[in-house]
Amino acid sequence: MKTSLEELQKNGWEGIDVSLDISLYEYGLIWKFEEDESNYHFIYGIEYGDGEFIKFGHGWIDQYINPMAEWNWIEWDNVCASSGYSTKEEFLNQKLPLIISDLVNHYGYMEIFGEEYHPFEIPIDPPPPTVQEIDEMRINGNISDMINAIKEYGYKFWFEYSTYIRNTYQPGMGFDILSSVIILYHQKDGDD
């Protein structure tokens, strides 16, 4: 499975924490309900390193699953007690993803989802391009990409880029380059 944190956020994934990245990298479990399949798609952490999960697996669980029948070997009283519930009924009245979260915390992902044969990484969103990469876009004629990158990363980035241009090119040439970029920036917006 190839994805990124940004893509997961855009597609409505959720987790135990309000912050999806904390749910994924610290707690190691996120999910999304897939209505057309009537199931929950889970992504769970399987390898831990440098204080966070770094490798993941994924699986599906039917929304109508009977947890007590599916995992009939589980010591439900122990799970309920360690999860802060006084009765099995109270525990099983949670939403399914929360039940799964408690089961994974208690028994581990392999006991709940099985062996993961194709672990994958989910990169945190890529870092912004360097000013040198932005200037390469300009040099190579990728003006649209260059302008989009400058817009996406804001004025601080524009300041870094303009400083780079002034320090890299001859005095008059740097000003000409920056003037051209400003004109292109506004034309792209229709601000002529």
Secondary structure, DSSP 8 states (H G I E B T S, - for coil): ----HHHHHHTT-EESSSSHHHIIIII-EEEEEETTTTEEEEEEEEEEETTEEEEEEEEEEETT--HHHHTTTS-HHHHHHHTT-SSHHHHHTS-HHHHHHHHHHHH-HHHHH---SS-B----------HHHHHHHHHTT-HHHHHHHHHHHHHHHHHHHHHHHHHHS-HHHHHHHHHHHHHHHHHHHT--
